[in-house]
Amino acid sequence: MLRKRLIGTILVKDNIAVQSYGFKRYTPIGSPVICAEYLDAWGADEIALLDISASKNRAGPNLDMVSKVASKSRVPLMVGGGISTMQEVHDTVEAGADKIAINTAFIRKPALLREASENYGAQCIIASLDALRTPDGYSLYADDEGRDIITAAKLAEELGAGEILLNSVDQDGSLEGYALDLISKVNRSVNVPLIALGGAGAPSHFEEILSEPNVAAAAGNYFQHFEHSIAVLKHHLGAKGLPIRQKSGLEYQNVSHTPDGRLKRTPEQLLLSQMYEPLDQ
């Protein structure tokens, strides 16, 4: 049975790792390099480094940052943001990226996706699609043509994308769960694997999305909230019978969790019982 993937996502704005809320508000976290180091140590199956300001600023990928993040990542590294030419695809791979995520360029010049796939293989090329809820379903965010997300996903597959990173604008930063209807509809419409992003806030959300066939779960804000978050989540999901890679070496066999996935605090009485008796003076 294929193992389910958990992908730690680092969103970068103006070279700083941030938490995103609805694609409108951002809270700084710190160094993308340090974030990658922690995600790797905590047991992420892959790491996604997504520069959300590069295309807006008409800047290419920050190759120095990619190289530094790659040096801290022992797992596959997906890089997106500002990649709009084959030369930039090449340079990003040379800097250490294992996979290239194409987002804005998919809208402006989709032929890049085909060329990149033909040169580097479909397994290396990810179509990064942002979906916005509309009265009629979901549309491709920031697309002047107003294409619905199903049409965009089918085109991405046709052009040679090996996977589709599907991010829900509406759920972004909400911690209320993935857009299950969106993921399910797109999943039934294409044959390539999906990576769901946007809305994770509790272990149950990961259970729901990973129950979908051929879907991996990515998260940014959730994994940044507390230490060892991925390792703790993997233990929880494994206990629920989901096929998860338990490779972190961190054990959480006799612990309980809060609803949002944190480890429950050890009761005060237990802590007191484990204290040494003071020596008589």
C-alpha positions as CSV (number, residue, x, y, z in Angstrom):
1,M,0.0,0.0,0.0
2,L,1.3,3.4,-0.9
3,R,2.2,5.6,2.1
4,K,0.4,8.8,2.6
5,R,2.6,11.9,2.5
6,L,2.7,14.9,4.9
7,I,4.3,17.9,3.3
8,G,5.5,20.8,5.4
9,T,4.9,24.1,3.6
10,I,7.0,27.2,4.0
11,L,5.4,30.3,2.6
12,V,7.8,33.1,2.0
13,K,7.0,36.8,1.6
14,D,9.8,39.2,1.0
15,N,12.3,36.6,2.0
16,I,10.7,35.9,5.4
17,A,8.7,32.8,6.3
18,V,5.1,33.8,7.1
19,Q,1.7,32.4,8.1
20,S,-1.0,33.3,5.6
21,Y,-4.7,34.1,6.2
22,G,-7.0,34.1,3.2
23,F,-4.2,35.3,0.9
24,K,-4.7,38.8,2.5
25,R,-2.9,38.9,5.9
26,Y,0.5,37.6,6.9
27,T,2.2,37.0,10.2
28,P,6.0,36.7,10.1
29,I,7.6,33.6,11.5
30,G,11.3,34.0,10.7
31,S,14.0,32.3,8.7
32,P,12.8,29.9,5.9
33,V,16.1,28.0,6.5
34,I,15.3,27.4,10.2
35,C,11.8,26.4,9.3
36,A,13.1,23.8,6.9
37,E,15.5,22.5,9.4
38,Y,12.7,21.9,11.9
39,L,10.3,20.4,9.4
40,D,12.9,18.0,8.3
41,A,13.8,17.0,11.9
42,W,10.1,16.6,12.8
43,G,9.6,14.0,10.1
44,A,8.1,15.8,7.0
45,D,7.9,13.5,4.0
46,E,8.5,16.5,1.7
47,I,9.1,20.2,2.1
48,A,7.5,22.9,-0.1
49,L,9.1,26.3,-0.3
50,L,6.7,28.7,-1.9
51,D,7.7,32.3,-2.5
52,I,4.4,34.1,-2.7
53,S,5.9,37.6,-3.4
54,A,8.4,36.7,-6.2
55,S,5.9,36.8,-9.1
56,K,4.1,39.8,-7.8
57,N,7.5,41.6,-7.5
58,R,8.5,40.4,-11.0
59,A,11.5,38.7,-9.3
60,G,12.9,35.4,-10.2
61,P,13.4,32.6,-7.6
62,N,15.7,33.4,-4.8
63,L,18.4,30.8,-5.6
64,D,20.5,31.6,-2.5
65,M,17.5,30.8,-0.3
66,V,16.7,27.7,-2.2
67,S,20.3,26.4,-1.8
68,K,20.3,27.1,1.9
69,V,16.9,25.4,2.5
70,A,18.0,22.4,0.3
71,S,21.1,22.0,2.6
72,K,18.8,21.5,5.6
73,S,16.3,19.2,3.8
74,R,17.0,15.5,3.6
75,V,13.6,14.9,2.0
76,P,12.4,16.0,-1.5
77,L,12.1,19.8,-1.8
78,M,9.4,21.4,-3.9
79,V,10.1,25.0,-4.9
80,G,7.7,27.5,-6.4
81,G,7.5,31.3,-6.8
82,G,8.8,33.5,-9.6
83,I,9.7,30.7,-11.9
84,S,8.7,31.8,-15.4
85,T,11.4,30.6,-17.8
86,M,13.2,27.4,-18.6
87,Q,16.4,29.0,-17.5
88,E,14.8,29.6,-14.1
89,V,13.6,26.1,-13.9
90,H,17.1,24.9,-14.6
91,D,18.7,27.2,-12.1
92,T,16.3,26.3,-9.4
93,V,16.9,22.6,-9.9
94,E,20.7,23.3,-9.8
95,A,20.2,25.1,-6.6
96,G,18.8,22.0,-4.9
97,A,15.1,21.7,-5.8
98,D,13.7,18.2,-6.5
99,K,10.4,19.5,-7.8
100,I,9.3,22.7,-9.4
101,A,5.9,24.2,-8.7
102,I,4.6,26.5,-11.5
103,N,1.7,28.8,-10.5
104,T,1.6,32.3,-12.0
105,A,3.4,31.1,-15.2
106,F,0.8,28.5,-15.7
107,I,-1.8,31.3,-16.1
108,R,0.4,33.6,-18.2
109,K,2.2,31.1,-20.4
110,P,1.1,27.5,-19.8
111,A,3.5,26.2,-22.5
112,L,6.2,26.5,-19.9
113,L,4.7,23.6,-18.0
114,R,4.8,21.4,-21.0
115,E,8.4,22.3,-21.9
116,A,9.5,21.8,-18.3
117,S,7.8,18.4,-18.1
118,E,9.4,17.3,-21.4
119,N,12.9,18.3,-20.2
120,Y,12.8,17.3,-16.6
121,G,10.1,14.6,-16.4
122,A,6.5,14.9,-15.2
123,Q,7.6,13.7,-11.7
124,C,9.6,16.9,-11.3
125,I,6.9,19.4,-12.4
126,I,4.0,20.5,-10.2
127,A,1.1,22.6,-11.3
128,S,0.3,24.9,-8.4
129,L,-3.4,25.9,-8.6
130,D,-5.1,28.3,-6.2
131,A,-8.9,27.8,-6.1
132,L,-11.4,30.5,-5.1
133,R,-15.0,29.6,-4.3
134,T,-17.7,31.1,-6.5
135,P,-21.5,30.8,-6.7
136,D,-20.9,28.3,-9.4
137,G,-18.2,26.2,-7.8
138,Y,-14.5,27.1,-7.9
139,S,-12.5,29.3,-10.2
140,L,-8.7,29.6,-10.8
141,Y,-7.6,32.5,-8.6
142,A,-6.0,35.5,-10.4
143,D,-7.0,34.1,-13.8
144,D,-8.3,36.9,-16.1
145,E,-10.1,34.3,-18.2
146,G,-12.1,33.1,-15.1
147,R,-11.5,29.4,-15.8
148,D,-13.1,27.0,-13.4
149,I,-10.7,24.9,-11.4
150,I,-11.7,21.6,-13.1
151,T,-10.8,23.0,-16.5
152,A,-7.5,24.3,-15.2
153,A,-6.6,21.0,-13.5
154,K,-7.4,19.0,-16.7
155,L,-5.2,21.4,-18.7
156,A,-2.4,21.1,-16.2
157,E,-2.5,17.3,-16.5
158,E,-2.6,17.5,-20.3
159,L,0.4,19.8,-20.3
160,G,2.4,17.2,-18.4
161,A,2.2,18.1,-14.7
162,G,3.1,15.0,-12.6
163,E,1.1,16.4,-9.6
164,I,-1.2,19.2,-8.8
165,L,-0.8,21.3,-5.7
166,L,-4.4,22.5,-5.0
167,N,-4.6,25.4,-2.5
168,S,-8.0,26.7,-1.3
169,V,-8.0,30.5,-1.0
170,D,-11.1,30.5,1.2
171,Q,-9.7,28.0,3.7
172,D,-6.2,29.4,3.8
173,G,-5.2,30.1,7.4
174,S,-8.7,29.2,8.7
175,L,-7.6,26.1,10.7
176,E,-11.2,24.9,10.0
177,G,-10.3,22.0,7.6
178,Y,-9.5,21.4,4.0
179,A,-12.0,22.2,1.2
180,L,-13.1,18.5,0.9
181,D,-15.6,19.2,-1.8
182,L,-13.0,21.0,-3.9
183,I,-10.4,18.2,-3.5
184,S,-12.9,15.5,-4.2
185,K,-14.2,17.1,-7.4
186,V,-10.7,17.7,-8.8
187,N,-9.5,14.3,-7.7
188,R,-12.3,12.6,-9.7
189,S,-11.5,14.8,-12.8
190,V,-7.7,14.0,-13.2
191,N,-5.5,11.0,-12.9
192,V,-2.4,12.6,-11.4
193,P,-1.9,12.8,-7.7
194,L,-3.1,15.9,-5.7
195,I,-1.5,17.7,-2.9
196,A,-4.2,19.4,-0.7
197,L,-3.3,22.7,0.9
198,G,-5.2,25.3,3.0
199,G,-7.2,25.0,6.2
200,A,-5.6,22.2,8.3
201,G,-6.2,22.8,12.0
202,A,-6.6,19.5,13.7
203,P,-5.6,15.8,13.2
204,S,-9.2,15.0,12.1
205,H,-8.7,17.3,9.1
206,F,-5.7,15.2,8.0
207,E,-7.7,12.0,8.5
208,E,-10.4,13.3,6.3
209,I,-8.2,14.5,3.4
210,L,-5.9,11.5,3.5
211,S,-8.9,9.2,3.2
212,E,-9.2,10.5,-0.4
213,P,-7.3,8.2,-2.8
214,N,-4.2,9.6,-4.4
215,V,-4.1,12.7,-2.2
216,A,-1.2,14.0,0.0
217,A,-1.7,16.6,2.7
218,A,0.3,19.8,2.9
219,A,0.1,22.3,5.7
220,G,1.9,25.5,6.6
221,N,0.4,27.3,9.6
222,Y,-0.6,24.1,11.4
223,F,2.9,22.6,11.4
224,Q,4.4,25.9,12.5
225,H,2.3,26.2,15.7
226,F,4.1,23.8,17.9
227,E,7.2,21.7,18.2
228,H,7.4,18.1,16.8
229,S,4.0,18.8,15.2
230,I,4.5,16.3,12.3
231,A,5.9,13.5,14.4
232,V,2.9,13.9,16.9
233,L,0.5,13.9,14.0
234,K,2.1,10.9,12.4
235,H,1.6,8.9,15.6
236,H,-2.0,9.9,15.7
237,L,-2.7,9.0,12.1
238,G,-0.9,5.7,12.3
239,A,-3.0,4.8,15.3
240,K,-6.0,5.5,13.2
241,G,-4.8,2.9,10.6
242,L,-3.6,5.3,7.9
243,P,-0.5,4.2,6.0
244,I,2.0,6.8,7.3
245,R,5.8,6.8,7.1
246,Q,6.9,6.7,10.7
247,K,10.5,7.7,10.2
248,S,11.2,10.5,12.6
249,G,12.5,8.3,15.5
250,L,10.3,10.3,17.9
251,E,8.0,8.1,19.9
252,Y,4.6,9.1,21.3
253,Q,3.2,5.8,22.5
254,N,1.6,6.7,25.8
255,V,0.4,10.2,25.3
256,S,-2.9,12.0,24.8
257,H,-3.7,14.9,22.6
258,T,-5.8,18.0,22.7
259,P,-8.4,18.4,19.8
260,D,-6.0,20.5,17.8
261,G,-3.3,17.9,18.0
262,R,-1.1,19.3,20.7
263,L,0.3,17.0,23.4
264,K,-1.8,17.3,26.6
265,R,0.1,18.7,29.5
266,T,1.2,16.2,32.2
267,P,-1.1,16.5,35.2
268,E,0.4,18.4,38.1
269,Q,-0.1,15.6,40.6
270,L,1.9,13.2,38.4
271,L,4.7,15.8,38.1
272,L,4.7,16.3,41.9
273,S,4.8,12.5,42.5
274,Q,7.9,12.3,40.4
275,M,9.8,15.0,42.3
276,Y,12.6,14.0,44.7
277,E,12.0,14.2,48.4
278,P,14.0,17.1,49.9
279,L,16.8,16.0,52.2
280,D,16.2,16.6,55.9
281,Q,18.5,19.4,57.2
